[in-house]
Amino acid sequence: MKKIAYLASRVTIPGSIIRRTDSFEHDYTMDALRPAFAARGMEMVDVCWDDDTVDWASFEAAIIGTTWDYWDRLEEFLAALAAIEAKTRLFNPAALVRWNCRKTYLRDLEARGAKLIPTLWLDQCGEAEVNAAFDTLGADTVVFKRQVGAGAKDQHKLSRGDAIPEMKHKMMAQPFLPMIQKEGELSFIFIDGEFCHALVKRAQPGDYRIQSSYGGREGVLHPSAEDLAAARAILGALDEAPLYGRVDMLRGEDGELLLMELEVIEPYLYPKEGPELGERMAAAIARRISAV
């Protein structure tokens, strides 16, 4: 049976004493992938990306999965991916990861036609920069996010006059859009360039963060043709279709969808909302392995 590595991390791998509270998402993913891959003669093995005892050459391929600590160890992570890719096929490829790991990739997509939430890119984010952001964006409430980060870590929603927390990282600033608390964030999952499923993610009352670790909840979404076309256009802006990708969008005041993120590194792909995910992933990997 061919072995496929699923790259996890010390904060998501089963049995770890420092497991994250949302690591059940890792378990859901493995429950979806393992039987589908086994049916095609492949064994899915979850391993930590930074485990230097792993023989990567023994795997037919490696899929980046719940590597949910990379943003604080970026250069180490990128070096590890390069080493893995030298031994086996890596999905998604290291070059795509390097591009996608800094949210400045959004500027590239904007240049290719993507509609974004107005964004400021801040190399420093002190009191002067925060106060200027309100005026430049014409907003009384602004969300500040790390340029390298995920899961709302070190993210701040500030209104004029709020105490300004220390922000040590390069940040991006966007006006807060109340639609995140009304309709929610819409996510579209694509496997091998083909639409798989969609969902809506909503924050718990009183919050705006939609991640499960903050009490966020998800529901199946049957997108309109127009909304699906908007998501497809984002993925279509890439030079080639990745093995997996998640397009996260938020509806603007004019009703059109705005791109929040194109996740092609380690997005959670919501197998509970997409029961075809395992089979689609297994089929896509089988095709890519046999094509080499």
Secondary structure, 3 states (H helix, E strand, C coil): CEEEEEEECCCCCCCCCCCCCCCHHHHHHHHHHHHHHHCCCEEEEEEECCCCCCCHHHCCEEEECCCCCHHHCHHHHHHHHHHHHCCCEEECCHHHHHHHCCCCHHHHHHHCCCCECCCEEECCCCHHHHHHHHHHHCCCEEEEEECCCCCCCCCEEEECCCCCCCCCCCEEEEECCCHHHHCCEEEEEEECCEEEEEEEEECCCCCCCCCHHHCCEEEEECCCHHHHHHHHHHHHCCCCCCCEEEEEEEECCCCCEEEEEEECCCCCCCCCCCCCHHHHHHHHHHHHHHHC
